[in-house]
Amino acid sequence: MQGEKGMAETITGVKIKNLVEQGKIIENGSISNCGALKYDFTLSDEILKSDFSTPIKFDELSVEERRKALIQPGEVVYVLTKEKVNLPSNMYMSLSANRGMSEYGVLTLGGFAVDPGYSGRLMFGLYNYSSTPFTLIPNSKLIGGIFYQLNENEVIDTDLLERPKPIDEFPARLVSIISKYSPTGMSSLDESIKAISKQMEALKEEFNKNRDELFSLRHLVQDTQEQTNRTSRTVQDLSSNVVELTNSVKDLKLEVSNLKDGLKDEIKLRQDMRGDLEKQIELVTKSVDRKLIFLKGALWTLSALVGVLGTLLTCWANGWLKFGG
């Protein structure tokens, strides 16, 4: 079907069959897998599964080993297509998962577009998210491919780009990862749940055995809590007393400070009064000294007058001195 100008052409019907018959673009294909719009790629006999550690082929397995060729619930198994594709530079392919596998609870993991220039097989991971194992059957339909032919102005020179790496076998890195892979399915979850249930029962029994000890511990915790509350109240009371004492000390310091200031004023006042008293005593002393000096002078004068008078009286009495006629 030719699209509009500039749009890629979808390869359908007879053209798909021609790709298979020519065997160039689709190698190892089958006409029965050709549809109106797509080609159904099929499962090869090669698988990569953790139980086998390395890639294996169905026809190389024993009857017992083939029973293990299942995808267990919660497991991923890698597979390759039987067909090989060789896309030219003007063609690419989109992929769509097989509806039948999805109905069985199998999810296809991988890229869903194949670039122009790719040459090799297709590899996918199949993840079983159901609760039942899925049987792998070689040559069963795996994935559908729709081919598109690019318009001339859409073609890219693949020689200028890094070509997609071809896949003809499982990569060594993936083989190494799968060898250490341990799937976790529903059965594993059931076992884990059962183990947890057993542990819970054991814990319950242990709890019942130690119930008396737990009750005693509970009472001890309650007593400790009450004692802590009482201690807390005591601490609060002490804190209040400390606050009151602190305030009293502050008041006492203030009174002492005021008393010191009063004593200083009293000392200064007395010092001032003592200075004034000393000055007054000094003035009185000086005044007394002056009066004593005056009295001494008066007494000396009086003594001299008495002496003169006595002398005169003596002379008069003896007739040595006569007054008047």
LODO-972914 format. One line per 5 residues: number of its first residue (from 1); their letters; for each residue x negated, y negated, z negated of N, C-alpha, C. Coordinates in steps of 0.1 Angstrom, whole numbers, plus 2048, in hexadecimal, padded with zeros to 3 digits. Layout:
# residues N
NUM> A> X:Y:Z:X:Y:Z:X:Y:Z | ...
END
This chain:
# residues 325
1> MQGEK> 7F7:80C:800:800:800:800:7F7:7F4:800 | 7F9:7EB:80A:7F1:7DF:80C:7F7:7D4:804 | 7EF:7CE:7FB:7F5:7C3:7F3:7F3:7B6:7FA | 7F6:7AB:7F3:7F5:79E:7F8:7E6:79B:7FA | 7E4:790:802:7D6:78C:805:7CF:789:7F8
6> GMAET> 7C3:78F:7F6:7BB:78D:7EA:7BE:797:7DF | 7C8:7A0:7E1:7CC:7AA:7D7:7C6:7B8:7DB | 7C2:7C0:7D1:7BD:7CD:7D4:7C8:7D6:7D9 | 7C4:7E0:7E1:7CE:7E9:7E7:7CF:7F6:7DE | 7DB:7FA:7DA:7DC:807:7D3:7DC:812:7DC
11> ITGVK> 7D4:81C:7D9:7D3:828:7E2:7DE:832:7DD | 7E7:836:7E6:7F2:83E:7E2:7F4:84A:7EB | 7FD:853:7E7:802:85E:7F0:7F7:866:7F8 | 7F8:865:805:7EF:86C:80E:7E1:868:80D | 7DF:85B:80A:7D1:856:809:7CA:85D:7FD
16> IKNLV> 7D2:85F:7F2:7CC:866:7E6:7C8:874:7EA | 7D0:87B:7F2:7CD:889:7F6:7C1:888:7FF | 7C0:87E:808:7B4:87D:810:7A7:87C:808 | 7A8:875:7FD:79C:874:7F4:798:881:7EF | 7A2:88A:7EC:79F:897:7E6:79A:8A0:7F2
21> EQGKI> 7A0:8A0:7FD:79C:8A8:808:78E:8A5:80D | 78B:898:80E:77E:894:813:773:898:808 | 777:898:7FC:76D:89C:7F1:762:893:7EF | 763:887:7F3:758:87D:7F1:75B:874:7E5 | 766:86E:7E4:76A:866:7D9:76E:86E:7CD
26> IENGS> 776:879:7D0:77A:882:7C5:774:890:7C8 | 76B:894:7C1:765:8A2:7C2:76C:8AC:7B9 | 76D:8B8:7BE:773:8C3:7B7:782:8C0:7B4 | 788:8B8:7BC:796:8B5:7BA:79F:8C0:7BF | 7AC:8BE:7BC:7B6:8C8:7C1:7C2:8C0:7C6
31> ISNCG> 7C7:8C4:7D2:7D3:8BD:7D8:7DF:8BE:7CE | 7E0:8C8:7C6:7EC:8CA:7BE:7EC:8BF:7B3 | 7E1:8B9:7B0:7E0:8AE:7A6:7E3:8A0:7AC | 7E5:8A0:7B9:7E8:893:7BF:7F7:88F:7BD | 7F9:882:7B8:806:87D:7B7:809:872:7C1
36> ALKYD> 814:86C:7C0:818:861:7C9:80F:855:7C6 | 80B:853:7B9:804:847:7B6:7F6:849:7AF | 7F4:856:7AB:7E8:858:7A3:7E3:867:7A5 | 7D7:869:7A1:7D1:876:7A1:7CF:87A:792 | 7D3:887:78F:7D2:88C:781:7C5:893:780
41> FTLSD> 7BB:88E:779:7AF:895:776:7B1:8A0:76C | 7AA:8AB:76D:7AC:8B6:764:7A0:8B9:75B | 7A3:8C1:751:79A:8C4:747:790:8CF:74C | 783:8CC:74A:779:8D6:74E:778:8E1:743 | 76F:8EA:745:76D:8F5:73B:762:8F2:731
46> EILKS> 75E:8E5:731:754:8E0:727:75A:8D7:71C | 756:8DA:710:75B:8D2:705:750:8D0:6FB | 752:8C5:6F3:748:8C2:6E8:750:8C1:6DB | 74E:8CB:6D3:756:8CD:6C6:74D:8CF:6BB | 750:8C9:6AF:747:8CA:6A3:745:8D8:69F
51> DFSTP> 74F:8E1:6A1:74D:8EF:69C:741:8F6:6A4 | 73F:8F2:6B0:734:8F8:6B8:727:8F0:6B8 | 728:8E4:6B3:71C:8DB:6B2:716:8D6:6C0 | 716:8DF:6CA:711:8DC:6D7:71C:8DE:6E1 | 71A:8D8:6ED:724:8DA:6F8:725:8E9:6FC
56> IKFDE> 732:8ED:6FE:734:8FB:702:73D:8FC:70E | 73D:908:714:746:90B:71F:750:916:71B | 75C:915:71F:766:91F:71C:762:92D:720 | 75D:92E:72C:75A:93B:731:74E:942:72B | 747:93A:722:73B:93F:71B:73F:943:70D
61> LSVEE> 74B:941:709:750:943:6FB:755:951:6FA | 753:957:6EE:759:964:6EB:768:962:6E8 | 76F:96D:6E6:77D:96C:6E3:77F:965:6D6 | 777:968:6CC:778:962:6BF:775:953:6BF | 76B:94F:6C7:767:941:6C8:772:939:6D0
66> RRKAL> 779:940:6D9:783:938:6E1:78F:934:6D8 | 790:93C:6CD:79B:938:6C3:798:92B:6BC | 78B:928:6BC:787:91B:6B6:787:90F:6BF | 78A:912:6CC:78A:907:6D6:797:900:6D5 | 79A:8FB:6CA:7A6:8F3:6C7:7A2:8E5:6C2
71> IQPGE> 7AB:8DC:6C4:7AA:8CF:6BD:7B2:8CF:6B0 | 7AB:8D0:6A5:7B2:8D1:698:7B8:8C3:694 | 7C3:8C3:68C:7C8:8B6:688:7BD:8AD:682 | 7BD:8A1:686:7B3:897:681:7A5:899:688 | 7A4:8A1:692:797:8A3:698:796:89D:6A6
76> VVYVL> 78A:899:6AA:787:894:6B7:77E:89E:6BF | 782:8A1:6CB:77A:8AA:6D3:778:8A3:6E0 | 76B:8A3:6E5:768:89C:6F2:769:8A6:6FD | 76E:8A1:709:76F:8AA:715:76B:8A2:721 | 768:8AA:72C:764:8A4:739:76F:8A9:743
81> TKEKV> 770:8A0:74E:779:8A4:759:772:8AE:762 | 77A:8B7:768:774:8C0:771:770:8B9:77E | 777:8AE:782:775:8A6:78E:769:89C:78B | 763:898:796:759:88E:796:75E:883:79F | 75C:876:79C:760:86B:7A5:754:864:7AA
86> NLPSN> 754:85F:7B6:749:857:7BC:750:84B:7C2 | 751:840:7BA:758:834:7BF:74F:82B:7C7 | 753:827:7D3:74B:81E:7DB:74C:810:7D4 | 745:806:7DA:744:7F9:7D4:751:7F1:7D6 | 75A:7F6:7DF:767:7EF:7E1:773:7F6:7DB
91> MYMSL> 770:7FF:7D1:77B:807:7CB:779:808:7BC | 784:807:7B4:783:809:7A6:78F:812:7A2 | 790:817:795:79A:820:791:79F:81C:783 | 7AC:81C:781:7B1:81B:773:7B7:828:76F | 7B7:82B:762:7BB:838:75D:7C7:836:753
96> SANRG> 7CF:841:753:7DB:841:74A:7DB:84F:743 | 7DE:84F:736:7DE:85B:72E:7E9:864:732 | 7E6:871:731:7F1:87B:735:7FC:87B:72A | 808:87A:72F:814:879:726:816:886:71E | 813:891:725:815:89E:71E:80C:89F:712
101> MSEYG> 800:89B:712:7F7:89C:707:7FB:892:6FC | 800:887:700:805:87D:6F6:811:883:6EE | 819:88B:6F5:825:891:6EF:821:89B:6E4 | 815:8A1:6E6:810:8AB:6DD:808:8A4:6D1 | 807:897:6D2:800:890:6C7:7F1:88F:6C9
106> VLTLG> 7ED:88F:6D6:7DF:88E:6D9:7DC:881:6E0 | 7D3:879:6DA:7D0:86C:6DF:7C3:86C:6E7 | 7C4:866:6F3:7B8:866:6FC:7B0:85A:6F9 | 7A3:85C:6F6:79A:851:6F3:78F:84F:6FE | 78D:843:702:783:840:70C:787:834:714
111> GFAVD> 77F:830:71E:782:825:727:78D:829:730 | 794:81F:735:79F:821:73E:79E:819:74B | 792:816:74E:78F:810:75B:781:814:75F | 77F:818:76C:773:81D:771:76E:813:77C | 762:80D:77A:75D:802:783:759:807:791
116> PGYSG> 759:7FE:79A:754:802:7A8:745:806:7A7 | 742:810:7AF:734:815:7AF:731:820:7A5 | 73B:824:79D:739:82F:793:739:83C:79A | 730:845:796:72F:852:79B:72C:85C:790 | 736:865:78D:734:86F:782:742:874:77E
121> RLMFG> 741:87C:773:74D:881:76D:753:878:763 | 75F:87A:75E:766:872:754:765:879:747 | 762:872:73C:761:878:72F:76B:871:725 | 772:879:71D:77C:873:714:77B:87A:706 | 77F:873:6FC:781:879:6EF:790:87C:6ED
126> LYNYS> 793:888:6E8:7A1:88C:6E6:7A3:88D:6D7 | 7AC:884:6D1:7AE:884:6C3:7BC:889:6C0 | 7BC:893:6B7:7C9:899:6B3:7CE:893:6A6 | 7D9:88A:6A8:7DE:884:69C:7EB:88B:697 | 7EE:897:69D:7F9:89E:698:7F5:8A7:68D
131> STPFT> 7FF:8B0:688:7FC:8B9:67D:7FA:8C7:681 | 7F9:8C9:68F:7F7:8D7:694:7EB:8D7:69E | 7E4:8E2:69F:7D8:8E2:6A8:7DD:8E1:6B6 | 7D4:8DC:6BF:7D7:8DB:6CD:7CE:8E4:6D5 | 7D3:8EC:6DE:7CB:8F5:6E6:7C6:8EF:6F2
136> LIPNS> 7B9:8F0:6F5:7B2:8EB:701:7B3:8F5:70B | 7B8:8F2:717:7B9:8FB:722:7B2:8F5:72E | 7A7:8FB:733:7A0:8F6:73F:7AA:8F5:74B | 7A7:8EB:754:7AF:8E9:760:7BD:8E2:75D | 7C0:8E0:750:7CD:8D9:74D:7CB:8CA:74F
141> KLIGG> 7D6:8C3:752:7D5:8B5:755:7D0:8AD:749 | 7C7:8A4:74B:7C1:89C:740:7C4:88E:741 | 7C2:887:74D:7C5:879:74E:7C8:875:75C | 7D0:86B:75E:7D3:867:76C:7CB:85B:770 | 7C7:85B:77D:7BF:851:783:7C5:84A:78F
146> IFYQL> 7C6:83C:78E:7CC:835:799:7C1:82D:7A0 | 7BF:82F:7AE:7B4:829:7B5:7B8:81C:7BC | 7AF:813:7BC:7B2:806:7C2:7A6:802:7CB | 7AA:7FE:7D8:7A0:7FA:7E1:7A0:7EA:7E2 | 794:7E5:7DF:793:7D6:7DE:793:7CF:7EB
151> NENEV> 799:7C3:7EB:798:7BB:7F7:78A:7B6:7FA | 787:7B3:806:779:7AF:80A:774:7A4:801 | 77C:79A:7FE:777:78F:7F6:776:793:7E7 | 77A:79F:7E3:779:7A3:7D5:76D:7AC:7D3 | 767:7B1:7DE:75C:7BB:7DD:750:7B4:7D7
156> IDTDL> 74A:7BB:7CE:73D:7B6:7C7:732:7BF:7CC | 727:7B9:7CF:71B:7C1:7D3:716:7C8:7C6 | 718:7D5:7C5:715:7DD:7B9:706:7DE:7B8 | 6FE:7DC:7C2:6F0:7DC:7C1:6EA:7D1:7B9 | 6F2:7C6:7B8:6ED:7BB:7B0:6F1:7BD:7A1
161> LERPK> 6F9:7C7:79E:6FE:7C9:790:6F8:7D7:78B | 6F8:7D8:77E:6F4:7E5:779:6FF:7EF:77B | 6FC:7FA:781:706:804:784:70A:80B:778 | 717:80F:777:71B:817:76B:714:824:76A | 710:828:75E:708:834:75C:711:840:75F
166> PIDEF> 70C:849:767:714:855:76B:715:85F:75F | 720:866:75E:721:870:754:723:87E:75B | 71A:887:759:71C:895:75E:71C:89F:753 | 718:89A:747:718:8A3:73B:719:89A:72F | 71B:8A0:723:71D:898:717:710:891:713
171> PARLV> 710:884:710:704:87D:70C:6FE:883:6FF | 6F1:883:6FF:6E9:889:6F3:6ED:882:6E6 | 6EF:875:6E7:6F3:86D:6DA:700:872:6D5 | 70A:874:6DE:717:879:6DA:716:887:6D4 | 70E:88F:6DA:70C:89D:6D5:707:89D:6C7
176> SIISK> 6FD:894:6C4:6F7:892:6B7:702:88E:6AD | 70A:885:6B1:715:880:6A8:71F:88B:6A5 | 723:892:6AF:72D:89D:6AD:728:8A8:6A4 | 71B:8AB:6A5:715:8B6:69D:716:8B3:68E | 717:8A6:68B:718:8A2:67D:727:89E:679
181> YSPTG> 730:89F:683:73D:89B:681:745:8A5:679 | 74D:89F:66F:756:8A8:667:764:8A2:668 | 76D:8A8:66F:77B:8A3:671:783:8A3:664 | 78B:899:662:794:899:657:7A3:89A:65C | 7A8:8A6:65A:7B6:8A8:65F:7C0:8A8:654
186> MSSLD> 7CC:8AC:658:7D7:8AD:64E:7D4:8B8:643 | 7CE:8C3:648:7CB:8CD:63E:7C1:8C9:634 | 7B7:8C1:638:7AE:8BB:62F:7B4:8B2:625 | 7BE:8AA:62A:7C5:8A1:622:7CD:8A8:617 | 7D4:8B3:61C:7DC:8BB:613:7D3:8C1:608
191> ESIKA> 7C7:8C6:60C:7BE:8CC:602:7B9:8C1:5F8 | 7B7:8B5:5FD:7B3:8AA:5F4:7BE:8A6:5EB | 7CA:8A6:5F0:7D6:8A3:5E7:7D7:8AE:5DC | 7D6:8BA:5E0:7D7:8C5:5D6:7CC:8C4:5CC | 7C0:8C1:5D0:7B5:8BF:5C7:7B7:8B4:5BD
196> ISKQM> 7BD:8A9:5C2:7C0:89D:5BA:7CB:8A1:5B0 | 7D5:8A9:5B5:7E0:8AD:5AC:7DB:8B6:5A1 | 7D1:8BF:5A4:7CC:8C7:599:7C4:8BF:58F | 7BD:8B5:594:7B5:8AC:58B:7BF:8A4:582 | 7CB:8A0:588:7D4:898:580:7DA:8A1:575
201> EALKE> 7DD:8AE:579:7E2:8B7:56F:7D8:8B9:563 | 7CC:8BB:567:7C1:8BD:55D:7C0:8B1:554 | 7C1:8A5:55A:7C1:898:552:7CD:897:549 | 7D9:89C:54E:7E5:89C:546:7E3:8A5:53A | 7DE:8B1:53C:7DC:8BA:531:7D2:8B5:527
206> EFNKN> 7C7:8AF:52C:7BD:8A9:523:7C3:89D:51B | 7CC:896:522:7D3:88B:51B:7DC:890:510 | 7E3:89B:512:7EC:8A1:508:7E4:8A6:4FC | 7D8:8AC:4FF:7D0:8B1:4F4:7CA:8A6:4EB | 7C8:89B:4F2:7C2:88F:4EA:7CC:885:4E6
211> RDELF> 7D9:889:4E6:7E3:87F:4E4:7E2:879:4D6 | 7DF:882:4CC:7DE:87E:4BE:7D3:874:4BC | 7C8:877:4C3:7BC:86E:4C2:7BF:861:4C9 | 7C7:861:4D4:7CA:855:4DA:7D4:84C:4D1 | 7DD:853:4CA:7E6:84C:4C1:7DE:846:4B6
216> SLRHL> 7D4:84D:4B0:7CC:848:4A6:7C4:83C:4AB | 7BF:83E:4B7:7B7:833:4BD:7C0:827:4BF | 7CD:829:4C2:7D6:81E:4C4:7D8:817:4B7 | 7DA:81F:4AC:7DC:818:49F:7D0:811:49B | 7C4:817:49E:7B8:810:49A:7B6:803:4A2
221> VQDTQ> 7BA:803:4AE:7BA:7F7:4B6:7C3:7EC:4B1 | 7CF:7F1:4AD:7D9:7E8:4A7:7D4:7E2:49A | 7CE:7EA:491:7C8:7E5:485:7BD:7DC:487 | 7B5:7DF:491:7AA:7D6:494:7AF:7C9:49A | 7BA:7CA:4A1:7C0:7BD:4A6:7C5:7B5:49B
226> EQTNR> 7CC:7BB:491:7D1:7B4:486:7C6:7AE:47E | 7BB:7B6:47C:7B0:7B0:474:7AA:7A5:47C | 7A9:7A6:489:7A4:79B:491:7AC:78F:490 | 7BA:791:490:7C3:785:48E:7C1:77E:481 | 7C0:787:476:7BD:781:469:7B0:779:468
231> TSRTV> 7A6:77F:46E:799:779:46E:79A:76C:476 | 7A1:76C:481:7A3:760:489:7AA:755:481 | 7B4:759:479:7BB:74F:471:7B2:749:466 | 7AA:752:460:7A0:74E:456:796:744:45C | 791:748:468:788:73F:46F:78E:731:472
236> QDLSS> 79B:732:475:7A2:725:478:7A3:71D:46B | 7A7:723:460:7A7:71C:453:79A:716:450 | 78F:71E:451:782:71A:44E:77E:70E:457 | 782:70F:463:780:704:46D:787:6F7:468 | 793:6F9:463:79B:6ED:45E:794:6E7:452
241> NVVEL> 78F:6F0:449:788:6EC:43D:77B:6E5:440 | 774:6EA:44A:768:6E4:44E:76A:6D6:454 | 775:6D5:45C:779:6C8:461:77C:6BE:456 | 784:6C2:44C:787:6BA:441:77A:6B6:439 | 772:6C0:437:765:6BD:430:75C:6B3:438
246> TNSVK> 75C:6B5:445:755:6AC:44D:75A:69E:44C | 767:69D:44C:76D:68F:44B:76A:689:43D | 76A:692:432:767:68D:425:759:688:424 | 750:690:42A:742:68C:42A:740:67F:432 | 747:67D:43D:747:670:444:74B:665:43B
251> DLKLE> 757:667:433:75C:65D:42A:752:65A:41F | 74C:665:41A:742:663:40F:736:65B:414 | 731:65F:420:726:657:426:72A:648:428 | 736:646:42C:73A:638:42D:73A:631:420 | 740:638:415:740:631:408:731:62F:403
256> VSNLK> 729:639:405:71A:637:401:714:62B:408 | 717:62A:415:712:61F:41D:717:612:418 | 724:612:414:72A:605:40F:724:602:401 | 721:60C:3F9:71B:60A:3EC:70D:605:3ED | 706:60B:3F7:6F8:606:3F9:6F8:5F7:3FD
261> DGLKD> 701:5F4:406:702:5E6:40A:706:5DD:3FE | 70F:5E2:3F5:712:5DA:3E9:706:5D8:3E0 | 6FF:5E3:3DE:6F3:5E2:3D5:6E9:5D9:3DB | 6E7:5D9:3E8:6DE:5D0:3EE:6E2:5C2:3EC | 6EF:5BF:3ED:6F4:5B2:3EA:6F2:5AE:3DC
266> EIKLR> 6F5:5B7:3D2:6F3:5B5:3C4:6E5:5B2:3C1 | 6DB:5BA:3C7:6CD:5B7:3C4:6C9:5AA:3C9 | 6CE:5A6:3D5:6CA:599:3DB:6CF:58E:3D2 | 6DC:590:3CD:6E2:586:3C5:6DA:584:3B8 | 6D7:58F:3B2:6CF:58E:3A5:6C1:588:3A8
271> QDMRG> 6BC:58C:3B3:6AF:586:3B6:6B0:577:3B8 | 6BB:572:3BE:6BD:564:3BF:6C0:55D:3B2 | 6C8:564:3A9:6CB:55F:39C:6BE:55E:393 | 6B5:568:395:6A9:569:38D:6A0:55D:391 | 6A0:55B:39E:698:54F:3A3:69D:542:39D
276> DLEKQ> 6AA:541:39D:6B0:534:398:6AD:533:389 | 6AE:53E:381:6AB:53E:373:69D:53A:370 | 694:540:378:686:53D:376:683:52E:379 | 68A:529:382:688:51A:385:68E:512:37A | 699:516:374:69F:50E:369:696:50F:35D
281> IELVT> 691:51C:35A:688:51D:34F:67B:515:350 | 677:514:35D:66B:50C:35F:66E:4FD:35D | 67A:4F9:361:67D:4EB:35F:67F:4E8:350 | 686:4F1:349:687:4EF:33A:67A:4EF:333 | 671:4F8:337:664:4F9:331:65C:4EC:333
286> KSVDR> 65D:4E7:33F:656:4DA:342:65C:4CF:339 | 66A:4CF:338:671:4C5:330:66D:4C6:321 | 66C:4D2:31C:668:4D4:30E:65A:4D0:30C | 651:4D3:316:643:4CF:315:642:4C0:314 | 64A:4B9:31C:649:4AA:31C:64E:4A5:30E
291> KLIFL> 659:4AB:309:65E:4A7:2FC:654:4A9:2F1 | 64E:4B5:2F2:644:4B9:2E8:638:4AF:2E8 | 634:4AC:2F4:629:4A2:2F5:62E:494:2EF | 63A:491:2F2:63F:484:2ED:640:485:2DD | 645:490:2D8:646:491:2C9:638:491:2C3
296> KGALW> 62F:498:2CA:621:498:2C4:61C:48A:2C4 | 61E:482:2CE:61A:475:2CE:620:46C:2C3 | 62E:46F:2C2:635:467:2B8:630:46B:2AA | 62E:478:2A8:629:47C:29A:61C:477:298 | 614:476:2A2:606:471:2A0:607:462:29C
301> TLSAL> 60F:45B:2A4:611:44D:2A1:617:44B:293 | 621:453:28F:627:452:282:61D:455:277 | 615:45F:27A:60A:463:270:600:458:26E | 5FD:451:27A:5F4:446:279:5FA:43B:271 | 607:438:273:60E:42D:26C:60F:430:25D
306> VGVLG> 612:43D:25A:613:441:24C:605:43F:245 | 5FB:443:24D:5ED:442:247:5EA:433:244 | 5ED:42B:24E:5EB:41C:24C:5F3:417:241 | 600:41B:240:608:416:236:603:41B:228 | 5FF:428:228:5F9:42D:21B:5ED:425:217
311> TLLTC> 5E5:423:221:5D9:41B:21E:5DC:40D:218 | 5E6:407:21E:5EA:3FA:21A:5EF:3FA:20C | 5F8:404:20A:5FE:406:1FC:5F3:408:1F2 | 5EA:410:1F5:5DF:413:1EC:5D7:406:1E9 | 5D4:3FF:1F3:5CC:3F3:1F1:5D4:3E9:1EA
316> WANGW> 5E1:3E8:1EC:5EA:3DF:1E5:5EB:3E2:1D7 | 5EC:3F0:1D4:5ED:3F5:1C6:5E0:3F2:1BF | 5D6:3F3:1C5:5C9:3F0:1BE:5C6:3E1:1BE | 5CE:3DA:1C3:5CC:3CB:1C3:5C2:3C7:1CD | 5C0:3D1:1D5:5B6:3CD:1DF:5BC:3C4:1EA
321> LKFGG> 5C9:3C5:1EA:5D0:3BE:1F5:5DB:3B7:1EF | 5DD:3AB:1F2:5E8:3A3:1EC:5F0:39D:1F7 | 5FD:39E:1F6:606:399:200:60D:38B:1FA | 60F:381:201:615:375:1FD:60B:36C:1F5 | 611:364:1EB:609:35A:1E4:600:361:1DA
END
